[in-house]
Amino acid sequence: MSATPAIHFLRQHKVPFTEHPYRYEERGGTAVSSRELGVDEHIVIKTLVMEDERKQPLIVLMHGDRDVSTKNLARQIGCKTVAPCEPDVAQKHTGYLVGGTSPFGTRKQMPVYLERSVTDLERIYINGGRRGFLVALAPADLVRALSPTLVDAAVA
């Protein structure tokens, strides 16, 4: 398997990780990846590309089994509104196809917001920059590599 920009980023930042390919299903999301890898969906972290009211992009990292309260997120980060980007806009900002979006090695530098409770986990699975490909790593290494802002925006 060829290295993605995310893998290059992780190696460059000396982040220890393991690679976990799985059988990708269109629109399957974290439910499919967690099932295919045999892990709890809560530790599979989704990478969401959103934008504020000025169309400035941002990345939100959230538990696979939770949604983002965009209202709470906007309030916490000092914006009027936050909404998901259209898939083609997200791809333009990140360089990744939707379904294969990684927070590592994005085309454009964007602020990253991490759901605070993710840092309590021992290990997480997150997209490695290709559909059907996750990497597992310690949340502390993600924090060290990305310096995200911690937020409380999860809803069940």
N, C-alpha and C positions, 0 to 999 in steps of 0.2 A: 504494500500500500504506500503510495507516495505521500510525503509529508505535506501537510497543509500549512498556510500561514500561521495558524494557531499552534501547530506543533513546533514550528521554527521559533515562535515567540516563547513558548514554554521552555524549550532547550536553551535559548539565549538567556532567559532569566533563571536558569538552573532550578526549575520547578520539577520535583520528582512526580511522575505520573505513570499510569498504566493505560494502555490502549484497549478499547472494548468495542469492536465492530458488532453490528447486529443487523438483522433483516429489517430494512426500513419499509414503513407503510405510509403512503401519502395521507396526510392529515391525522396520523396516528398519535403524534405528540409523545409526551412523557409516559402515557399509559402503555404504549407499545414498547418503547425502549426499556422501561422498567420490567415489563413482562418478559421480553426477549432476553434480558440480562439477568433476570431472577433477583432483582433488588427492589426495595421499597420505593414507590414513586416519590415519597417525601424527600429522598436523598438525591433524586435526579433533578438537577437545577436547570430551569429553562432560561434561555437568553431572549429577552424581549426588547425589540427596538421600538422606542416611542419618540414622541416629539412634544415640545411645549407649545404654547400659544404663538410663539415667534417662529415656529417650524424648526427649532434647533433640536437636533437628535440627541437621544440619551439611551443608555442601556440599563435595563432593570433585570436583575438576577433573582429569580423566585423559585420556591419549592414547586416541583411538578404537580403536586396535589393541591395547590393553592392558586388563587387568582390575585391580581393586583387591584387594590382600591386606588384608582387613578385620582380620585378626589383627595384621599389621605396623602398620597404621594406628592401631588402638586402642592398641598399645604406645607408638607415637610421640607420641600426643596425650594420653596419661595416662588412658585409659578402660579399663574391663574388656572391653567389647565394643562393636563398631560393626556395624550391619546396615542394609541398604537399607530405606527407608520403603515402606509400601504406597502405590500410586499416588494414592489419594484423600488420604492424609495428606501426601504430597509436594506435591500441588496446594494443599492448605490452607495449608501453610507458605510456598509460593513465589508462589501466584497464577497459576501457569502449568500448562497441561495437560502431562502426561507426553508426551514427544516434542517438546515445545516449551519445555522448561525452560531458562531462562537464569540465570546467576549474578548478572546485573545487574538491579536494580530489583525485587528480590523483595519480597513482601508483608511478610515478617518478616525482621528482621536475624538472620543466622546466621553462625557462624564458617565461613570458607572455607579449604579445604586444597587446595593446588596441587601436583601431582606436580612435583618439582624439575626434572626434565629438560625440562619444557615451556618453562622460561625460556631454554633453549639454542637454541630455534627462532627463526627470523627472523620468521615470520608464522604466526598460528594462525587457525583457523576455529572459531567457537563459536556456540551457539544465540543467536539474536536475539530470543527471546521468543514464537516462533510456530512451529508445525510447518511444515517446509519452508522455513525461513528462517535462514541463518547470517550472521554478520558476521565479517569478517576484520580482524585488528588485530595489533599487535606485542605479544608477551608482556609487555614492559616497561610498556606502557600498562595492561594488565590488572592487573599488580602494583601500579601507582600508584593505580588506581581502587578496587581491592578490598582491598589490604593482606593478601593471603592468607598463611597459614603454609605454608612449603614442607615437603613430606614425601617420603619414598622408600617408596612403597607399591605400585608397579607390578609386575605379573607378566604374562609373555607369554601 
